[in-house]
Amino acid sequence: MPKYSCVGLGVNNFLIRVLVPLGKNQHHFHIPTTHATVRLQSGFESGGGRLFSLLSFSAMSRPKVFVTRPDIPTPAFDLLKQTCDVVTWITPSPCPREIFLKNVKGIHGIFCTIMDRIDEELLSAAGPSLKVIGTMSVGYDHINVEAVKKRGIKIGYTPDVLTNATAELTVAVLLAASRRLFESHQAIHSGEWEKSAWGGLWMIGMGLEESTVGIFGCGRIGQAVMKRLEPFGVSKFLYSGRGKRSDVDCATYVEFDDLCRLSDFIIVTAALTPETKEIFNARAFGLMKPNCVFVNTSRGGLVQQEDLVAALKDERIFAAGLDVMSPEPLPTDHELTKLKNCALVPHIGSATLQSRTAMALLTAENILAGLNDKKLPKEIC
């Protein structure tokens, strides 16, 4: 069983130190209240035998917020703890479903991520006290929005603040796929470089200069990607989506099929909706050029993944670069992980210190606004 210690640091603060013997991490929380009480729970995951702990701190007459992960930028925790009791799953991994369901009962606010399913079951477990859900994400396909609306619960999300970080990562993944960076890195370790160095066709990729780049979903992130690609000497930008946009003047609107036929690079930055679900399927890949590089940094659900695997295996397209997949996390033995012409990164589009801190703070601000019956800074409903 784990050992716990609680050490007072002064009249107005406590430091709760949780030591988990099965790992090296120690989690430290400050509770800025003069009348704080501490509750620690421990147990074992059913079936897995892995030790877990839950930490909560409370003061009288304060709303309760459940945070599904501890590895959230500290400023967001600090902001919430000024006026709320915060309960968190302390292992830096997705909160097990049974723990999530158990600990939302009587909660007033939920701070979640895309890994946390918010559905009828979870809402029923929370009960009538739940007023607001803040998701630290732009996408919200993990939330049953209609079920939340029925209960009069508000939902906040984090658009805008991750635009630049995701656009940067999109360009990085595009270059990794088109210039075969992961494959060539492996060639150093395998000794292939020594055998093939300076071969006229060895490790050649597809360049952006004089190319046609097509963007599916030309919103904030799509436009930020275009801006970053302009200096590479791109000949033409195309875009497709719900319709022609008045805020896009540096790209030409085309229908979806034409985007697939005409583009040397196809970049997906669209939202996952019933209309876009698996829109990139065998038919779409069949329309693409054999030199096409396909990049997706939006949601894995826009792609029929088995069809993409087949297109890459049969070399019907040149390469793919993916920051998003289905499912996530992707199994380590998945077919995509075995393909040399597929560059994979683990959904890190927003993973810069600046962006994640801004996302966490905005999520906390959304929750606090909802708890105080105010309009959320960024509201879904």
Backbone torsions as a table, in degrees:
resi	resn	phi	psi	omega
1	MET	NA	148.4	-177.9
2	PRO	-74.5	156.4	174.8
3	LYS	-99.8	143.2	177.5
4	TYR	-124.2	149.4	171.7
5	SER	-142.2	143.2	178.5
6	CYS	-124.4	120.3	-174.6
7	VAL	-122.1	124.3	177.4
8	GLY	-72.4	137.2	-179.6
9	LEU	-112.5	4.1	-178.0
10	GLY	156.4	-178.5	-175.3
11	VAL	-64.9	-38.5	-170.5
12	ASN	-105.4	-0.1	-175.3
13	ASN	-138.2	150.8	170.6
14	PHE	-127.5	147.9	171.1
15	LEU	-111.5	121.8	176.7
16	ILE	-103.6	121.5	-179.1
17	ARG	-111.4	123.3	179.7
18	VAL	-109.8	119.3	180.0
19	LEU	-106.5	121.4	-179.3
20	VAL	-107.5	107.5	-172.8
21	PRO	-59.3	-25.9	-175.7
22	LEU	-79.6	-5.2	179.9
23	GLY	-142.9	174.8	-176.8
24	LYS	-92.5	-14.2	-172.8
25	ASN	-76.5	139.2	170.4
26	GLN	-119.0	132.4	-176.8
27	HIS	-106.8	127.8	-176.5
28	HIS	-119.1	132.6	178.0
29	PHE	-130.1	140.5	171.4
30	HIS	-103.0	139.4	179.0
31	ILE	-116.5	102.9	-176.2
32	PRO	-83.2	73.4	176.5
33	THR	-149.9	146.8	-178.5
34	THR	-83.1	-14.6	-177.3
35	HIS	-125.7	45.3	-176.6
36	ALA	-80.4	144.4	168.8
37	THR	-120.6	150.6	-173.9
38	VAL	-117.8	135.5	175.9
39	ARG	-129.7	126.6	178.4
40	LEU	-121.3	135.3	177.6
41	GLN	-125.5	149.5	176.2
42	SER	-143.1	160.2	-179.7
43	GLY	-179.2	-161.3	179.7
44	PHE	-131.7	141.9	174.4
45	GLU	-63.3	136.9	179.6
46	SER	-64.8	127.7	176.2
47	GLY	84.6	-33.4	-173.2
48	GLY	-92.4	-23.3	178.9
49	GLY	71.8	6.2	-178.3
50	ARG	-84.4	134.3	-178.3
51	LEU	-70.1	138.2	173.1
52	PHE	-136.1	160.7	176.4
53	SER	-139.4	151.8	174.1
54	LEU	-122.9	140.1	-179.0
55	LEU	-122.6	132.7	173.3
56	SER	-137.8	152.8	174.4
57	PHE	-139.3	141.8	-172.1
58	SER	-143.1	155.9	171.8
59	ALA	-136.7	163.9	-172.8
60	MET	-69.0	139.8	172.3
61	SER	59.7	39.7	176.3
62	ARG	-121.2	141.5	178.0
63	PRO	-65.3	151.0	-178.6
64	LYS	-104.0	134.3	178.8
65	VAL	-123.8	129.5	175.6
66	PHE	-99.4	123.5	177.6
67	VAL	-106.6	124.5	-169.7
68	THR	-77.7	-9.3	178.5
69	ARG	-144.0	152.1	176.1
70	PRO	-89.3	-19.7	-174.5
71	ASP	-88.4	56.9	175.7
72	ILE	-108.5	139.8	179.6
73	PRO	-48.6	133.5	-173.1
74	THR	-54.4	-38.6	-179.3
75	PRO	-56.1	-31.8	178.9
76	ALA	-69.4	-42.6	175.0
77	PHE	-59.2	-46.4	-177.9
78	ASP	-60.2	-40.7	-179.6
79	LEU	-65.4	-45.1	-179.8
80	LEU	-64.4	-41.3	-174.6
81	LYS	-70.0	-12.7	177.1
82	GLN	-64.1	-34.0	-175.0
83	THR	-131.2	-2.8	-175.1
84	CYS	-127.5	157.4	165.3
85	ASP	-85.1	131.5	-176.7
86	VAL	-114.6	127.1	175.3
87	VAL	-116.1	133.9	-177.5
88	THR	-141.8	145.0	167.5
89	TRP	-72.9	126.3	-167.6
90	ILE	-94.3	-9.0	178.3
91	THR	-82.1	131.4	-178.2
92	PRO	-74.2	66.6	178.8
93	SER	-158.0	165.4	179.8
94	PRO	-54.9	137.9	-179.6
95	CYS	-66.9	126.3	177.2
96	PRO	-56.0	143.4	-174.7
97	ARG	-56.3	-43.9	-176.3
98	GLU	-65.8	-32.7	177.8
99	ILE	-71.9	-40.1	178.1
100	PHE	-59.4	-50.8	-178.0
101	LEU	-61.0	-39.7	-176.9
102	LYS	-68.3	-36.9	-169.9
103	ASN	-97.4	3.1	175.6
104	VAL	-93.4	-7.2	-179.5
105	LYS	-61.3	124.7	179.2
106	GLY	79.2	4.3	-179.9
107	ILE	-76.8	147.0	178.8
108	HIS	-97.7	-27.8	180.0
109	GLY	-143.0	149.1	177.5
110	ILE	-124.2	129.0	174.2
111	PHE	-106.1	111.4	-173.7
112	CYS	-128.9	175.1	175.6
113	THR	-127.2	-177.8	-178.3
114	ILE	-67.7	-12.9	179.8
115	MET	-84.7	-4.5	-174.8
116	ASP	-107.2	115.5	-178.0
117	ARG	-80.9	121.9	177.6
118	ILE	-108.0	103.7	-175.1
119	ASP	-134.1	-172.0	-178.4
120	GLU	-56.7	-42.5	-178.5
121	GLU	-60.2	-45.6	-178.7
122	LEU	-67.3	-42.0	-179.5
123	LEU	-65.2	-38.6	177.4
124	SER	-65.8	-38.8	178.7
125	ALA	-64.8	-36.2	-179.6
126	ALA	-68.8	-40.5	179.2
127	GLY	85.3	-174.6	-172.0
128	PRO	-71.4	-8.8	-179.3
129	SER	-73.0	-23.4	-173.9
130	LEU	-67.1	123.4	-177.5
131	LYS	-111.2	-29.7	-171.7
132	VAL	-153.1	144.4	175.1
133	ILE	-123.2	126.6	175.6
134	GLY	-113.8	119.1	177.1
135	THR	-104.1	130.9	-179.1
136	MET	-84.6	68.0	-176.0
137	SER	-167.1	163.8	170.8
138	VAL	-88.1	-45.1	177.4
139	GLY	-72.9	149.3	179.6
140	TYR	-139.6	31.4	177.8
141	ASP	-71.8	-7.9	175.0
142	HIS	-84.4	-2.5	-178.5
143	ILE	-113.1	130.7	171.9
144	ASN	-79.3	90.0	-172.4
145	VAL	-61.8	-40.5	-178.7
146	GLU	-64.1	-40.5	178.5
147	ALA	-64.2	-37.7	178.8
148	VAL	-67.7	-44.1	179.8
149	LYS	-58.5	-42.6	-178.7
150	LYS	-56.0	-31.7	-177.7
151	ARG	-91.5	-0.2	179.2
152	GLY	72.6	23.7	-179.8
153	ILE	-91.4	140.7	178.6
154	LYS	-88.8	150.2	176.7
155	ILE	-126.2	128.7	173.8
156	GLY	-113.4	151.1	178.2
157	TYR	-140.1	-173.4	-169.9
158	THR	-130.2	62.9	174.9
159	PRO	-72.9	171.4	174.5
160	ASP	73.6	-50.1	-170.6
161	VAL	-71.2	-15.5	178.6
162	LEU	-108.9	8.0	-176.1
163	THR	-57.7	-52.0	-175.3
164	ASN	-66.4	-42.2	-179.8
165	ALA	-62.6	-43.1	-178.9
166	THR	-69.2	-37.0	177.4
167	ALA	-64.1	-41.5	177.2
168	GLU	-60.6	-46.4	-178.8
169	LEU	-65.1	-35.6	178.3
170	THR	-60.8	-44.5	177.4
171	VAL	-64.1	-40.4	179.7
172	ALA	-62.1	-44.3	-179.9
173	VAL	-67.5	-38.6	176.6
174	LEU	-58.7	-47.5	-179.4
175	LEU	-67.4	-37.7	178.8
176	ALA	-61.2	-40.3	-179.5
177	ALA	-76.3	-46.9	-173.7
178	SER	-72.2	-31.4	-180.0
179	ARG	-104.3	9.7	171.0
180	ARG	58.7	42.7	-174.1
181	LEU	-66.1	-44.2	-179.7
182	PHE	-66.6	-41.5	179.9
183	GLU	-63.9	-43.0	-179.0
184	SER	-72.2	-31.3	174.5
185	HIS	-62.0	-42.9	179.2
186	GLN	-65.3	-31.0	-179.9
187	ALA	-63.5	-28.2	175.8
188	ILE	-65.4	-45.8	-176.6
189	HIS	-72.0	-32.7	-175.9
190	SER	-83.4	-12.5	-176.7
191	GLY	89.7	0.8	-180.0
192	GLU	-64.2	-31.4	-179.2
193	TRP	-59.0	-45.2	-179.0
194	GLU	-60.6	-36.1	-177.9
195	LYS	-78.4	-31.4	-169.3
196	SER	-117.4	4.9	-173.0
197	ALA	-53.1	131.3	175.5
198	TRP	65.5	17.9	170.1
199	GLY	-62.8	140.7	-173.3
200	GLY	-59.3	-28.1	-179.1
201	LEU	-115.2	8.6	-175.4
202	TRP	-76.3	127.2	176.9
203	MET	58.7	27.6	177.1
204	ILE	-72.6	144.9	-179.6
205	GLY	-127.7	-163.5	-178.8
206	MET	-109.4	127.1	-178.6
207	GLY	-93.2	156.5	-180.0
208	LEU	-81.4	-24.8	-176.8
209	GLU	-59.3	130.1	179.8
210	GLU	63.5	18.8	-178.9
211	SER	-92.5	168.8	171.7
212	THR	-108.8	121.9	-178.7
213	VAL	-109.0	124.7	178.4
214	GLY	-108.6	133.2	-179.0
215	ILE	-118.7	124.6	177.2
216	PHE	-99.8	110.2	-175.6
217	GLY	95.4	79.7	-171.7
218	CYS	-97.0	57.6	175.6
219	GLY	-89.0	-147.5	-176.6
220	ARG	-57.9	-48.7	-176.4
221	ILE	-70.8	-42.8	178.5
222	GLY	-58.4	-42.7	179.1
223	GLN	-69.1	-35.8	177.3
224	ALA	-66.4	-34.4	175.9
225	VAL	-65.6	-45.4	178.4
226	MET	-56.6	-44.9	-179.1
227	LYS	-58.5	-39.4	-178.2
228	ARG	-76.6	-23.5	-178.8
229	LEU	-88.6	-18.4	-178.2
230	GLU	-53.4	-43.2	-178.8
231	PRO	-66.0	-11.9	178.9
232	PHE	-79.1	-2.1	177.8
233	GLY	84.1	28.6	177.5
234	VAL	-61.5	135.5	-177.8
235	SER	-76.2	-41.5	-173.8
236	LYS	-152.6	139.3	172.7
237	PHE	-109.0	132.1	173.7
238	LEU	-117.4	156.4	173.0
239	TYR	-147.2	155.7	177.9
240	SER	-144.4	162.3	-178.8
241	GLY	164.4	-139.7	-176.9
242	ARG	-68.9	-24.8	-179.3
243	GLY	165.4	179.8	-179.7
244	LYS	-67.4	138.2	-177.0
245	ARG	-108.1	137.4	179.4
246	SER	-75.1	-18.7	-176.9
247	ASP	-94.0	9.4	179.0
248	VAL	-118.8	113.4	-179.6
249	ASP	-121.4	-0.4	-178.5
250	CYS	-109.3	13.9	179.7
251	ALA	-144.8	156.9	-178.2
252	THR	-103.4	130.4	178.1
253	TYR	-77.7	134.6	175.6
254	VAL	-137.4	161.3	174.6
255	GLU	-69.6	160.8	-174.6
256	PHE	-56.0	-46.5	-178.2
257	ASP	-61.6	-39.1	179.3
258	ASP	-68.4	-36.2	175.8
259	LEU	-58.0	-44.6	-180.0
260	CYS	-65.6	-41.0	-176.0
261	ARG	-71.7	-38.0	-166.5
262	LEU	-96.3	-16.0	-170.5
263	SER	-88.8	140.0	171.0
264	ASP	-85.3	-28.8	175.1
265	PHE	-129.2	132.3	175.1
266	ILE	-119.0	123.5	-176.4
267	ILE	-118.2	125.6	-177.1
268	VAL	-102.9	116.3	177.9
269	THR	-132.5	30.4	-176.4
270	ALA	-94.1	160.9	175.1
271	ALA	-76.9	152.3	174.9
272	LEU	-85.5	117.8	178.5
273	THR	-134.4	170.1	175.2
274	PRO	-56.3	-30.9	-179.2
275	GLU	-75.9	-31.2	-177.0
276	THR	-97.8	-7.2	-178.5
277	LYS	-57.5	121.9	177.8
278	GLU	53.7	32.5	177.7
279	ILE	-66.5	-27.6	174.8
280	PHE	-92.4	95.6	-175.5
281	ASN	-128.0	-168.5	-176.8
282	ALA	-56.3	-40.0	179.4
283	ARG	-61.8	-47.0	-179.1
284	ALA	-64.6	-44.5	179.7
285	PHE	-65.1	-30.0	177.4
286	GLY	-67.9	-23.6	178.3
287	LEU	-80.7	-19.4	-172.1
288	MET	-76.7	156.6	176.3
289	LYS	-69.0	151.3	177.7
290	PRO	-66.2	-18.0	178.0
291	ASN	-95.5	7.3	-174.2
292	CYS	-71.4	139.4	172.8
293	VAL	-109.1	121.5	-175.9
294	PHE	-103.2	127.7	-176.5
295	VAL	-128.3	130.3	177.7
296	ASN	-130.2	118.3	175.9
297	THR	-126.4	23.6	-177.9
298	SER	-103.8	-82.3	177.6
299	ARG	-144.4	139.9	-179.1
300	GLY	-61.9	-27.1	-176.6
301	GLY	-67.5	-12.1	176.1
302	LEU	-74.2	-11.9	-174.1
303	VAL	-117.0	133.5	169.0
304	GLN	-80.5	99.7	-165.2
305	GLN	-64.5	-36.9	178.1
306	GLU	-63.6	-35.7	178.0
307	ASP	-68.4	-36.3	176.5
308	LEU	-65.4	-43.9	177.9
309	VAL	-57.1	-44.9	-179.4
310	ALA	-63.6	-41.4	-179.7
311	ALA	-64.2	-38.2	178.8
312	LEU	-72.1	-41.8	179.7
313	LYS	-63.1	-42.3	-177.9
314	ASP	-83.9	0.6	-179.4
315	GLU	56.5	36.7	173.4
316	ARG	-75.2	-23.2	167.5
317	ILE	-128.0	161.6	-172.9
318	PHE	-73.7	-47.2	-174.3
319	ALA	-164.5	168.0	174.3
320	ALA	-137.1	146.4	173.6
321	GLY	-125.8	121.3	-173.0
322	LEU	-127.4	130.2	169.5
323	ASP	-104.0	-11.4	-178.4
324	VAL	-132.7	144.6	-176.3
325	MET	-146.5	177.8	173.3
326	SER	-134.3	121.2	-2.4
327	PRO	-83.8	177.5	171.9
328	GLU	-126.1	133.0	-5.4
329	PRO	-64.1	148.6	178.6
330	LEU	-74.5	132.4	176.7
331	PRO	-55.5	141.2	-175.3
332	THR	-64.5	-21.4	179.9
333	ASP	-102.0	14.5	179.9
334	HIS	-62.7	149.8	-177.5
335	GLU	-56.8	-35.0	-179.5
336	LEU	-61.3	-32.5	-177.5
337	THR	-71.2	-13.3	-176.4
338	LYS	-98.7	-3.0	-174.8
339	LEU	-94.8	125.4	179.9
340	LYS	-67.1	-28.3	-177.2
341	ASN	-94.3	27.2	176.2
342	CYS	-132.4	116.2	179.1
343	ALA	-96.2	118.0	-176.3
344	LEU	-114.0	136.0	168.5
345	VAL	-132.7	151.1	-167.5
346	PRO	-87.4	66.2	175.3
347	HIS	50.5	61.8	-177.6
348	ILE	-115.9	23.6	-176.5
349	GLY	-53.4	-39.6	-177.2
350	SER	-98.4	9.3	-169.7
351	ALA	-82.8	66.2	163.7
352	THR	-118.7	154.3	-179.2
353	LEU	-58.4	-41.9	-177.9
354	GLN	-64.6	-46.3	-175.9
355	SER	-68.9	-47.1	-177.6
356	ARG	-65.6	-35.5	176.8
357	THR	-65.2	-43.7	178.5
358	ALA	-63.9	-39.3	178.2
359	MET	-63.8	-45.3	-178.8
360	ALA	-63.8	-43.3	179.4
361	LEU	-64.4	-41.3	178.8
362	LEU	-65.0	-38.6	176.7
363	THR	-61.5	-45.4	178.1
364	ALA	-62.4	-41.9	179.3
365	GLU	-64.2	-39.3	176.0
366	ASN	-60.8	-44.5	-179.3
367	ILE	-63.8	-45.9	-179.1
368	LEU	-63.3	-38.4	177.8
369	ALA	-63.8	-43.7	179.5
370	GLY	-64.5	-38.8	178.9
371	LEU	-65.3	-28.1	-178.9
372	ASN	-99.7	16.0	177.1
373	ASP	57.6	35.6	176.8
374	LYS	-109.3	165.2	176.5
375	LYS	-66.2	133.4	179.4
376	LEU	-71.5	141.9	177.3
377	PRO	-55.5	-40.3	176.5
378	LYS	-135.5	105.2	-167.7
379	GLU	-117.2	135.4	171.4
380	ILE	-88.4	-45.6	175.9
381	CYS	-155.2	NA	NA
